[in-house]
Amino acid sequence: MRLAIIFCLLCFLASCGGPKKELLPGRLSADSVIPRDEMIRILVDVHLVEASLNLQKDRRGNVPLLTQNYYQWLCRKYHMSHQRFRNNLNYYKMDTENFSKMYEEVVKNLNDKANKPGRPGKK
């Protein structure tokens, strides 16, 4: 009986060996986490894209094609897949306090862009 327990324990320990990527909460490996500052820039761009799409809904009928094009552009700009963005968004949302602070920065960046001198419609 003791020999069987030791054998099972050894098998278990042997299966734990080898290089493996550490998974963070939300099934995200440590090397696929988008850095916080970059994620803030991405979120700013996402909100600008969404605002543009909302304006286009009143002007054009092919919003789904525009949506696809805008999000493909975002993925190319930040060298990421849509899945990677969603995984990172879910990862950051798990820490609500930090995510709220990130969104404060997103809103500040959007306000700065809206109030930037030389912007069309601004005096």
HELIX and SHEET records of a PDB file:
HELIX    1   1 ARG A    2  SER A   15  1                                  14    
HELIX    2   2 ALA A   30  SER A   32  5                                   3    
HELIX    3   3 ARG A   36  ARG A   59  1                                  24    
HELIX    4   4 VAL A   63  LYS A   77  1                                  15    
HELIX    5   5 HIS A   82  LYS A   93  1                                  12    
HELIX    6   6 THR A   96  ALA A  114  1                                  19    
SHEET    1   A 2 LEU A  23  LEU A  24  0                                        
SHEET    2   A 2 LEU A  28  SER A  29 -1                                        
END                                                                             
